[in-house]
Amino acid sequence: MQILSARHVKSEESLRLGVESGWYSTKVSGTFVTGPHITQEDCLSKIAELNPPPAKKKFVAG
């Protein structure tokens, strides 16, 4: 599982990077994975979809 985070790219930086401004999910290395998303919530929702939380294991007493 890769760790993704939400990153906002503003207009000035978007020109330099050659991408649209908006929210992007990024790897730790800074590589864009998804986006642009209109809101941070949309971006975080996509991150949760790609990296669902690990399933809780049931404890079985032996």
PDB file of N, H, CA, C and O in Angstrom:
ATOM      1  N   MET A   1       0.852  -1.184   0.000  1.00  0.00           N
ATOM      2  CA  MET A   1       0.000   0.000   0.000  1.00  0.00           C
ATOM      3  C   MET A   1       0.891   1.238   0.000  1.00  0.00           C
ATOM      4  O   MET A   1       1.846   1.332   0.771  1.00  0.00           O
ATOM      5  N   GLN A   2       0.570   2.165  -0.858  1.00  0.00           N
ATOM      6  H   GLN A   2      -0.206   2.088  -1.484  1.00  0.00           H
ATOM      7  CA  GLN A   2       1.334   3.400  -0.906  1.00  0.00           C
ATOM      8  C   GLN A   2       0.635   4.476  -0.085  1.00  0.00           C
ATOM      9  O   GLN A   2      -0.593   4.508   0.003  1.00  0.00           O
ATOM     10  N   ILE A   3       1.422   5.343   0.506  1.00  0.00           N
ATOM     11  H   ILE A   3       2.419   5.317   0.435  1.00  0.00           H
ATOM     12  CA  ILE A   3       0.874   6.436   1.294  1.00  0.00           C
ATOM     13  C   ILE A   3       0.637   7.611   0.366  1.00  0.00           C
ATOM     14  O   ILE A   3       1.558   8.086  -0.298  1.00  0.00           O
ATOM     15  N   LEU A   4      -0.608   8.078   0.323  1.00  0.00           N
ATOM     16  H   LEU A   4      -1.356   7.692   0.863  1.00  0.00           H
ATOM     17  CA  LEU A   4      -0.966   9.226  -0.507  1.00  0.00           C
ATOM     18  C   LEU A   4      -1.389  10.377   0.380  1.00  0.00           C
ATOM     19  O   LEU A   4      -1.926  10.171   1.468  1.00  0.00           O
ATOM     20  N   SER A   5      -1.145  11.582  -0.085  1.00  0.00           N
ATOM     21  H   SER A   5      -0.708  11.749  -0.969  1.00  0.00           H
ATOM     22  CA  SER A   5      -1.592  12.767   0.637  1.00  0.00           C
ATOM     23  C   SER A   5      -2.203  13.753  -0.339  1.00  0.00           C
ATOM     24  O   SER A   5      -1.967  13.682  -1.545  1.00  0.00           O
ATOM     25  N   ALA A   6      -2.996  14.680   0.200  1.00  0.00           N
ATOM     26  H   ALA A   6      -3.188  14.738   1.180  1.00  0.00           H
ATOM     27  CA  ALA A   6      -3.639  15.701  -0.617  1.00  0.00           C
ATOM     28  C   ALA A   6      -2.722  16.916  -0.705  1.00  0.00           C
ATOM     29  O   ALA A   6      -2.125  17.328   0.289  1.00  0.00           O
ATOM     30  N   ARG A   7      -2.615  17.481  -1.899  1.00  0.00           N
ATOM     31  H   ARG A   7      -3.100  17.145  -2.707  1.00  0.00           H
ATOM     32  CA  ARG A   7      -1.764  18.655  -2.118  1.00  0.00           C
ATOM     33  C   ARG A   7      -2.490  19.630  -3.021  1.00  0.00           C
ATOM     34  O   ARG A   7      -3.038  19.252  -4.056  1.00  0.00           O
ATOM     35  N   HIS A   8      -2.486  20.896  -2.614  1.00  0.00           N
ATOM     36  H   HIS A   8      -2.041  21.204  -1.773  1.00  0.00           H
ATOM     37  CA  HIS A   8      -3.121  21.929  -3.425  1.00  0.00           C
ATOM     38  C   HIS A   8      -2.072  22.608  -4.297  1.00  0.00           C
ATOM     39  O   HIS A   8      -1.034  23.052  -3.806  1.00  0.00           O
ATOM     40  N   VAL A   9      -2.354  22.684  -5.590  1.00  0.00           N
ATOM     41  H   VAL A   9      -3.197  22.324  -5.989  1.00  0.00           H
ATOM     42  CA  VAL A   9      -1.469  23.362  -6.539  1.00  0.00           C
ATOM     43  C   VAL A   9      -2.152  24.657  -6.945  1.00  0.00           C
ATOM     44  O   VAL A   9      -3.217  24.645  -7.563  1.00  0.00           O
ATOM     45  N   LYS A  10      -1.528  25.776  -6.589  1.00  0.00           N
ATOM     46  H   LYS A  10      -0.663  25.786  -6.087  1.00  0.00           H
ATOM     47  CA  LYS A  10      -2.084  27.090  -6.907  1.00  0.00           C
ATOM     48  C   LYS A  10      -1.747  27.472  -8.348  1.00  0.00           C
ATOM     49  O   LYS A  10      -0.926  26.830  -9.003  1.00  0.00           O
ATOM     50  N   SER A  11      -2.395  28.524  -8.820  1.00  0.00           N
ATOM     51  H   SER A  11      -3.062  29.045  -8.288  1.00  0.00           H
ATOM     52  CA  SER A  11      -2.252  28.959 -10.217  1.00  0.00           C
ATOM     53  C   SER A  11      -0.804  29.200 -10.621  1.00  0.00           C
ATOM     54  O   SER A  11      -0.381  28.764 -11.692  1.00  0.00           O
ATOM     55  N   GLU A  12      -0.033  29.896  -9.770  1.00  0.00           N
ATOM     56  H   GLU A  12      -0.377  30.251  -8.901  1.00  0.00           H
ATOM     57  CA  GLU A  12       1.354  30.209 -10.111  1.00  0.00           C
ATOM     58  C   GLU A  12       2.161  28.935 -10.302  1.00  0.00           C
ATOM     59  O   GLU A  12       2.930  28.815 -11.256  1.00  0.00           O
ATOM     60  N   GLU A  13       1.984  27.984  -9.390  1.00  0.00           N
ATOM     61  H   GLU A  13       1.360  28.081  -8.615  1.00  0.00           H
ATOM     62  CA  GLU A  13       2.734  26.731  -9.462  1.00  0.00           C
ATOM     63  C   GLU A  13       2.237  25.854 -10.613  1.00  0.00           C
ATOM     64  O   GLU A  13       3.015  25.118 -11.220  1.00  0.00           O
ATOM     65  N   SER A  14       0.939  25.938 -10.908  1.00  0.00           N
ATOM     66  H   SER A  14       0.307  26.537 -10.416  1.00  0.00           H
ATOM     67  CA  SER A  14       0.388  25.110 -11.985  1.00  0.00           C
ATOM     68  C   SER A  14       1.017  25.477 -13.329  1.00  0.00           C
ATOM     69  O   SER A  14       1.243  24.606 -14.169  1.00  0.00           O
ATOM     70  N   LEU A  15       1.299  26.766 -13.531  1.00  0.00           N
ATOM     71  H   LEU A  15       1.115  27.473 -12.849  1.00  0.00           H
ATOM     72  CA  LEU A  15       1.952  27.194 -14.771  1.00  0.00           C
ATOM     73  C   LEU A  15       3.350  26.591 -14.880  1.00  0.00           C
ATOM     74  O   LEU A  15       3.765  26.140 -15.948  1.00  0.00           O
ATOM     75  N   ARG A  16       4.060  26.592 -13.767  1.00  0.00           N
ATOM     76  H   ARG A  16       3.722  26.958 -12.900  1.00  0.00           H
ATOM     77  CA  ARG A  16       5.426  26.062 -13.744  1.00  0.00           C
ATOM     78  C   ARG A  16       5.434  24.553 -13.974  1.00  0.00           C
ATOM     79  O   ARG A  16       6.299  24.028 -14.675  1.00  0.00           O
ATOM     80  N   LEU A  17       4.453  23.854 -13.372  1.00  0.00           N
ATOM     81  H   LEU A  17       3.751  24.280 -12.803  1.00  0.00           H
ATOM     82  CA  LEU A  17       4.398  22.395 -13.477  1.00  0.00           C
ATOM     83  C   LEU A  17       3.706  21.910 -14.750  1.00  0.00           C
ATOM     84  O   LEU A  17       3.857  20.752 -15.142  1.00  0.00           O
ATOM     85  N   GLY A  18       2.949  22.798 -15.394  1.00  0.00           N
ATOM     86  H   GLY A  18       2.826  23.738 -15.076  1.00  0.00           H
ATOM     87  CA  GLY A  18       2.233  22.411 -16.608  1.00  0.00           C
ATOM     88  C   GLY A  18       0.993  21.588 -16.328  1.00  0.00           C
ATOM     89  O   GLY A  18       0.617  20.726 -17.123  1.00  0.00           O
ATOM     90  N   VAL A  19       0.356  21.855 -15.192  1.00  0.00           N
ATOM     91  H   VAL A  19       0.662  22.555 -14.546  1.00  0.00           H
ATOM     92  CA  VAL A  19      -0.886  21.165 -14.831  1.00  0.00           C
ATOM     93  C   VAL A  19      -1.933  22.202 -14.449  1.00  0.00           C
ATOM     94  O   VAL A  19      -1.613  23.373 -14.247  1.00  0.00           O
ATOM     95  N   GLU A  20      -3.172  21.768 -14.353  1.00  0.00           N
ATOM     96  H   GLU A  20      -3.432  20.817 -14.518  1.00  0.00           H
ATOM     97  CA  GLU A  20      -4.241  22.670 -13.911  1.00  0.00           C
ATOM     98  C   GLU A  20      -4.131  22.878 -12.404  1.00  0.00           C
ATOM     99  O   GLU A  20      -3.641  22.008 -11.684  1.00  0.00           O
ATOM    100  N   SER A  21      -4.591  24.038 -11.933  1.00  0.00           N
ATOM    101  H   SER A  21      -4.989  24.745 -12.518  1.00  0.00           H
ATOM    102  CA  SER A  21      -4.612  24.250 -10.493  1.00  0.00           C
ATOM    103  C   SER A  21      -5.739  23.422  -9.890  1.00  0.00           C
ATOM    104  O   SER A  21      -6.753  23.170 -10.540  1.00  0.00           O
ATOM    105  N   GLY A  22      -5.556  23.008  -8.665  1.00  0.00           N
ATOM    106  H   GLY A  22      -4.732  23.213  -8.137  1.00  0.00           H
ATOM    107  CA  GLY A  22      -6.548  22.189  -7.977  1.00  0.00           C
ATOM    108  C   GLY A  22      -5.886  21.285  -6.961  1.00  0.00           C
ATOM    109  O   GLY A  22      -4.699  21.427  -6.667  1.00  0.00           O
ATOM    110  N   TRP A  23      -6.649  20.364  -6.432  1.00  0.00           N
ATOM    111  H   TRP A  23      -7.613  20.248  -6.670  1.00  0.00           H
ATOM    112  CA  TRP A  23      -6.169  19.405  -5.443  1.00  0.00           C
ATOM    113  C   TRP A  23      -5.734  18.118  -6.140  1.00  0.00           C
ATOM    114  O   TRP A  23      -6.424  17.615  -7.026  1.00  0.00           O
ATOM    115  N   TYR A  24      -4.587  17.597  -5.730  1.00  0.00           N
ATOM    116  H   TYR A  24      -4.027  18.006  -5.010  1.00  0.00           H
ATOM    117  CA  TYR A  24      -4.040  16.363  -6.286  1.00  0.00           C
ATOM    118  C   TYR A  24      -3.676  15.413  -5.157  1.00  0.00           C
ATOM    119  O   TYR A  24      -3.241  15.836  -4.087  1.00  0.00           O
ATOM    120  N   SER A  25      -3.862  14.122  -5.411  1.00  0.00           N
ATOM    121  H   SER A  25      -4.216  13.778  -6.281  1.00  0.00           H
ATOM    122  CA  SER A  25      -3.309  13.138  -4.484  1.00  0.00           C
ATOM    123  C   SER A  25      -1.899  12.854  -4.974  1.00  0.00           C
ATOM    124  O   SER A  25      -1.665  12.671  -6.168  1.00  0.00           O
ATOM    125  N   THR A  26      -0.965  12.820  -4.031  1.00  0.00           N
ATOM    126  H   THR A  26      -1.155  12.969  -3.060  1.00  0.00           H
ATOM    127  CA  THR A  26       0.432  12.634  -4.391  1.00  0.00           C
ATOM    128  C   THR A  26       1.065  11.533  -3.556  1.00  0.00           C
ATOM    129  O   THR A  26       0.662  11.270  -2.423  1.00  0.00           O
ATOM    130  N   LYS A  27       2.074  10.896  -4.153  1.00  0.00           N
ATOM    131  H   LYS A  27       2.402  11.109  -5.074  1.00  0.00           H
ATOM    132  CA  LYS A  27       2.892   9.929  -3.424  1.00  0.00           C
ATOM    133  C   LYS A  27       3.859  10.702  -2.535  1.00  0.00           C
ATOM    134  O   LYS A  27       3.973  11.921  -2.659  1.00  0.00           O
ATOM    135  N   VAL A  28       4.548  10.014  -1.649  1.00  0.00           N
ATOM    136  H   VAL A  28       4.455   9.023  -1.548  1.00  0.00           H
ATOM    137  CA  VAL A  28       5.542  10.646  -0.781  1.00  0.00           C
ATOM    138  C   VAL A  28       6.619  11.309  -1.636  1.00  0.00           C
ATOM    139  O   VAL A  28       7.170  12.339  -1.247  1.00  0.00           O
ATOM    140  N   SER A  29       6.921  10.735  -2.786  1.00  0.00           N
ATOM    141  H   SER A  29       6.474   9.898  -3.102  1.00  0.00           H
ATOM    142  CA  SER A  29       7.948  11.276  -3.688  1.00  0.00           C
ATOM    143  C   SER A  29       7.516  12.595  -4.342  1.00  0.00           C
ATOM    144  O   SER A  29       8.344  13.317  -4.896  1.00  0.00           O
ATOM    145  N   GLY A  30       6.197  12.907  -4.273  1.00  0.00           N
ATOM    146  H   GLY A  30       5.523  12.320  -3.823  1.00  0.00           H
ATOM    147  CA  GLY A  30       5.679  14.122  -4.893  1.00  0.00           C
ATOM    148  C   GLY A  30       4.993  13.867  -6.229  1.00  0.00           C
ATOM    149  O   GLY A  30       4.445  14.791  -6.830  1.00  0.00           O
ATOM    150  N   THR A  31       5.019  12.624  -6.696  1.00  0.00           N
ATOM    151  H   THR A  31       5.464  11.874  -6.208  1.00  0.00           H
ATOM    152  CA  THR A  31       4.383  12.273  -7.958  1.00  0.00           C
ATOM    153  C   THR A  31       2.873  12.365  -7.842  1.00  0.00           C
ATOM    154  O   THR A  31       2.285  11.838  -6.898  1.00  0.00           O
ATOM    155  N   PHE A  32       2.238  13.039  -8.807  1.00  0.00           N
ATOM    156  H   PHE A  32       2.716  13.468  -9.574  1.00  0.00           H
ATOM    157  CA  PHE A  32       0.783  13.130  -8.816  1.00  0.00           C
ATOM    158  C   PHE A  32       0.189  11.768  -9.165  1.00  0.00           C
ATOM    159  O   PHE A  32       0.673  11.081 -10.064  1.00  0.00           O
ATOM    160  N   VAL A  33      -0.864  11.388  -8.444  1.00  0.00           N
ATOM    161  H   VAL A  33      -1.257  11.946  -7.714  1.00  0.00           H
ATOM    162  CA  VAL A  33      -1.541  10.122  -8.701  1.00  0.00           C
ATOM    163  C   VAL A  33      -2.911  10.382  -9.312  1.00  0.00           C
ATOM    164  O   VAL A  33      -3.268   9.768 -10.317  1.00  0.00           O
ATOM    165  N   THR A  34      -3.682  11.288  -8.713  1.00  0.00           N
ATOM    166  H   THR A  34      -3.393  11.787  -7.897  1.00  0.00           H
ATOM    167  CA  THR A  34      -4.986  11.651  -9.254  1.00  0.00           C
ATOM    168  C   THR A  34      -5.158  13.153  -9.183  1.00  0.00           C
ATOM    169  O   THR A  34      -4.471  13.835  -8.422  1.00  0.00           O
ATOM    170  N   GLY A  35      -6.082  13.664  -9.983  1.00  0.00           N
ATOM    171  H   GLY A  35      -6.640  13.110 -10.601  1.00  0.00           H
ATOM    172  CA  GLY A  35      -6.396  15.079  -9.932  1.00  0.00           C
ATOM    173  C   GLY A  35      -6.397  15.678 -11.318  1.00  0.00           C
ATOM    174  O   GLY A  35      -6.059  15.007 -12.293  1.00  0.00           O
ATOM    175  N   PRO A  36      -6.772  16.926 -11.408  1.00  0.00           N
ATOM    176  CA  PRO A  36      -7.108  17.800 -10.286  1.00  0.00           C
ATOM    177  C   PRO A  36      -8.524  17.553  -9.768  1.00  0.00           C
ATOM    178  O   PRO A  36      -9.435  17.210 -10.521  1.00  0.00           O
ATOM    179  N   HIS A  37      -8.672  17.735  -8.479  1.00  0.00           N
ATOM    180  H   HIS A  37      -7.932  18.014  -7.868  1.00  0.00           H
ATOM    181  CA  HIS A  37      -9.979  17.654  -7.825  1.00  0.00           C
ATOM    182  C   HIS A  37     -10.385  19.070  -7.442  1.00  0.00           C
ATOM    183  O   HIS A  37      -9.536  19.907  -7.138  1.00  0.00           O
ATOM    184  N   ILE A  38     -11.680  19.329  -7.457  1.00  0.00           N
ATOM    185  H   ILE A  38     -12.370  18.649  -7.703  1.00  0.00           H
ATOM    186  CA  ILE A  38     -12.181  20.676  -7.171  1.00  0.00           C
ATOM    187  C   ILE A  38     -11.974  21.053  -5.709  1.00  0.00           C
ATOM    188  O   ILE A  38     -11.599  22.185  -5.404  1.00  0.00           O
ATOM    189  N   THR A  39     -12.217  20.103  -4.805  1.00  0.00           N
ATOM    190  H   THR A  39     -12.521  19.183  -5.053  1.00  0.00           H
ATOM    191  CA  THR A  39     -12.087  20.399  -3.376  1.00  0.00           C
ATOM    192  C   THR A  39     -11.146  19.404  -2.707  1.00  0.00           C
ATOM    193  O   THR A  39     -10.864  18.331  -3.242  1.00  0.00           O
ATOM    194  N   GLN A  40     -10.672  19.781  -1.538  1.00  0.00           N
ATOM    195  H   GLN A  40     -10.901  20.652  -1.103  1.00  0.00           H
ATOM    196  CA  GLN A  40      -9.831  18.886  -0.749  1.00  0.00           C
ATOM    197  C   GLN A  40     -10.613  17.630  -0.357  1.00  0.00           C
ATOM    198  O   GLN A  40     -10.060  16.531  -0.323  1.00  0.00           O
ATOM    199  N   GLU A  41     -11.899  17.803  -0.062  1.00  0.00           N
ATOM    200  H   GLU A  41     -12.349  18.696  -0.089  1.00  0.00           H
ATOM    201  CA  GLU A  41     -12.731  16.669   0.317  1.00  0.00           C
ATOM    202  C   GLU A  41     -12.832  15.648  -0.818  1.00  0.00           C
ATOM    203  O   GLU A  41     -12.777  14.441  -0.581  1.00  0.00           O
ATOM    204  N   ASP A  42     -12.981  16.139  -2.055  1.00  0.00           N
ATOM    205  H   ASP A  42     -13.026  17.119  -2.248  1.00  0.00           H
ATOM    206  CA  ASP A  42     -13.012  15.243  -3.215  1.00  0.00           C
ATOM    207  C   ASP A  42     -11.700  14.468  -3.330  1.00  0.00           C
ATOM    208  O   ASP A  42     -11.694  13.269  -3.607  1.00  0.00           O
ATOM    209  N   CYS A  43     -10.610  15.164  -3.116  1.00  0.00           N
ATOM    210  H   CYS A  43     -10.615  16.138  -2.891  1.00  0.00           H
ATOM    211  CA  CYS A  43      -9.294  14.543  -3.196  1.00  0.00           C
ATOM    212  C   CYS A  43      -9.131  13.483  -2.102  1.00  0.00           C
ATOM    213  O   CYS A  43      -8.669  12.375  -2.374  1.00  0.00           O
ATOM    214  N   LEU A  44      -9.505  13.819  -0.880  1.00  0.00           N
ATOM    215  H   LEU A  44      -9.879  14.719  -0.658  1.00  0.00           H
ATOM    216  CA  LEU A  44      -9.389  12.878   0.226  1.00  0.00           C
ATOM    217  C   LEU A  44     -10.294  11.670   0.026  1.00  0.00           C
ATOM    218  O   LEU A  44      -9.947  10.557   0.421  1.00  0.00           O
ATOM    219  N   SER A  45     -11.442  11.888  -0.583  1.00  0.00           N
ATOM    220  H   SER A  45     -11.723  12.792  -0.904  1.00  0.00           H
ATOM    221  CA  SER A  45     -12.356  10.786  -0.886  1.00  0.00           C
ATOM    222  C   SER A  45     -11.717   9.821  -1.873  1.00  0.00           C
ATOM    223  O   SER A  45     -11.836   8.605  -1.720  1.00  0.00           O
ATOM    224  N   LYS A  46     -11.043  10.352  -2.878  1.00  0.00           N
ATOM    225  H   LYS A  46     -10.946  11.339  -3.002  1.00  0.00           H
ATOM    226  CA  LYS A  46     -10.361   9.506  -3.861  1.00  0.00           C
ATOM    227  C   LYS A  46      -9.210   8.741  -3.217  1.00  0.00           C
ATOM    228  O   LYS A  46      -8.980   7.574  -3.533  1.00  0.00           O
ATOM    229  N   ILE A  47      -8.487   9.401  -2.313  1.00  0.00           N
ATOM    230  H   ILE A  47      -8.674  10.349  -2.057  1.00  0.00           H
ATOM    231  CA  ILE A  47      -7.395   8.729  -1.600  1.00  0.00           C
ATOM    232  C   ILE A  47      -7.952   7.570  -0.782  1.00  0.00           C
ATOM    233  O   ILE A  47      -7.368   6.486  -0.764  1.00  0.00           O
ATOM    234  N   ALA A  48      -9.077   7.792  -0.103  1.00  0.00           N
ATOM    235  H   ALA A  48      -9.550   8.672  -0.117  1.00  0.00           H
ATOM    236  CA  ALA A  48      -9.695   6.731   0.697  1.00  0.00           C
ATOM    237  C   ALA A  48     -10.155   5.580  -0.196  1.00  0.00           C
ATOM    238  O   ALA A  48     -10.102   4.416   0.204  1.00  0.00           O
ATOM    239  N   GLU A  49     -10.601   5.906  -1.390  1.00  0.00           N
ATOM    240  H   GLU A  49     -10.645   6.851  -1.714  1.00  0.00           H
ATOM    241  CA  GLU A  49     -11.039   4.878  -2.344  1.00  0.00           C
ATOM    242  C   GLU A  49      -9.849   4.035  -2.809  1.00  0.00           C
ATOM    243  O   GLU A  49      -9.964   2.818  -2.950  1.00  0.00           O
ATOM    244  N   LEU A  50      -8.720   4.677  -3.043  1.00  0.00           N
ATOM    245  H   LEU A  50      -8.626   5.666  -2.928  1.00  0.00           H
ATOM    246  CA  LEU A  50      -7.531   3.969  -3.501  1.00  0.00           C
ATOM    247  C   LEU A  50      -6.820   3.218  -2.379  1.00  0.00           C
ATOM    248  O   LEU A  50      -6.238   2.158  -2.607  1.00  0.00           O
ATOM    249  N   ASN A  51      -6.868   3.763  -1.184  1.00  0.00           N
ATOM    250  H   ASN A  51      -7.340   4.624  -0.998  1.00  0.00           H
ATOM    251  CA  ASN A  51      -6.207   3.170  -0.023  1.00  0.00           C
ATOM    252  C   ASN A  51      -7.202   2.989   1.116  1.00  0.00           C
ATOM    253  O   ASN A  51      -7.170   3.742   2.089  1.00  0.00           O
ATOM    254  N   PRO A  52      -8.083   2.003   1.008  1.00  0.00           N
ATOM    255  CA  PRO A  52      -9.047   1.815   2.095  1.00  0.00           C
ATOM    256  C   PRO A  52      -8.323   1.447   3.384  1.00  0.00           C
ATOM    257  O   PRO A  52      -7.261   0.826   3.348  1.00  0.00           O
ATOM    258  N   PRO A  53      -8.894   1.829   4.519  1.00  0.00           N
ATOM    259  CA  PRO A  53      -8.251   1.480   5.785  1.00  0.00           C
ATOM    260  C   PRO A  53      -8.180  -0.036   5.927  1.00  0.00           C
ATOM    261  O   PRO A  53      -9.076  -0.739   5.461  1.00  0.00           O
ATOM    262  N   PRO A  54      -7.128  -0.550   6.564  1.00  0.00           N
ATOM    263  CA  PRO A  54      -7.010  -1.998   6.708  1.00  0.00           C
ATOM    264  C   PRO A  54      -8.174  -2.571   7.516  1.00  0.00           C
ATOM    265  O   PRO A  54      -8.653  -1.960   8.471  1.00  0.00           O
ATOM    266  N   ALA A  55      -8.607  -3.743   7.110  1.00  0.00           N
ATOM    267  H   ALA A  55      -8.217  -4.240   6.335  1.00  0.00           H
ATOM    268  CA  ALA A  55      -9.710  -4.407   7.819  1.00  0.00           C
ATOM    269  C   ALA A  55      -9.237  -4.811   9.201  1.00  0.00           C
ATOM    270  O   ALA A  55      -8.114  -5.285   9.372  1.00  0.00           O
ATOM    271  N   LYS A  56     -10.090  -4.621  10.172  1.00  0.00           N
ATOM    272  H   LYS A  56     -11.002  -4.235  10.033  1.00  0.00           H
ATOM    273  CA  LYS A  56      -9.757  -5.008  11.537  1.00  0.00           C
ATOM    274  C   LYS A  56      -9.813  -6.520  11.651  1.00  0.00           C
ATOM    275  O   LYS A  56     -10.759  -7.157  11.188  1.00  0.00           O
ATOM    276  N   LYS A  57      -8.804  -7.078  12.265  1.00  0.00           N
ATOM    277  H   LYS A  57      -8.036  -6.560  12.641  1.00  0.00           H
ATOM    278  CA  LYS A  57      -8.759  -8.515  12.456  1.00  0.00           C
ATOM    279  C   LYS A  57      -9.499  -8.855  13.747  1.00  0.00           C
ATOM    280  O   LYS A  57      -9.376  -8.167  14.760  1.00  0.00           O
ATOM    281  N   LYS A  58     -10.257  -9.917  13.678  1.00  0.00           N
ATOM    282  H   LYS A  58     -10.358 -10.476  12.855  1.00  0.00           H
ATOM    283  CA  LYS A  58     -10.973 -10.370  14.874  1.00  0.00           C
ATOM    284  C   LYS A  58     -10.015 -11.148  15.749  1.00  0.00           C
ATOM    285  O   LYS A  58      -9.238 -11.972  15.267  1.00  0.00           O
ATOM    286  N   PHE A  59     -10.078 -10.884  17.016  1.00  0.00           N
ATOM    287  H   PHE A  59     -10.710 -10.215  17.409  1.00  0.00           H
ATOM    288  CA  PHE A  59      -9.243 -11.596  17.971  1.00  0.00           C
ATOM    289  C   PHE A  59      -9.977 -12.864  18.394  1.00  0.00           C
ATOM    290  O   PHE A  59     -11.124 -12.815  18.839  1.00  0.00           O
ATOM    291  N   VAL A  60      -9.309 -13.976  18.252  1.00  0.00           N
ATOM    292  H   VAL A  60      -8.377 -14.016  17.891  1.00  0.00           H
ATOM    293  CA  VAL A  60      -9.902 -15.245  18.647  1.00  0.00           C
ATOM    294  C   VAL A  60      -9.080 -15.781  19.823  1.00  0.00           C
ATOM    295  O   VAL A  60      -7.896 -16.088  19.688  1.00  0.00           O
ATOM    296  N   ALA A  61      -9.741 -15.883  20.974  1.00  0.00           N
ATOM    297  H   ALA A  61     -10.703 -15.633  21.083  1.00  0.00           H
ATOM    298  CA  ALA A  61      -9.070 -16.403  22.156  1.00  0.00           C
ATOM    299  C   ALA A  61      -8.814 -17.890  21.984  1.00  0.00           C
ATOM    300  O   ALA A  61      -9.693 -18.634  21.548  1.00  0.00           O
ATOM    301  N   GLY A  62      -7.623 -18.314  22.323  1.00  0.00           N
ATOM    302  H   GLY A  62      -6.909 -17.710  22.676  1.00  0.00           H
ATOM    303  CA  GLY A  62      -7.283 -19.696  22.105  1.00  0.00           C
ATOM    304  C   GLY A  62      -7.240 -20.425  23.351  1.00  0.00           C
ATOM    305  O   GLY A  62      -6.964 -21.625  23.355  1.00  0.00           O
TER     306      GLY A  62
END
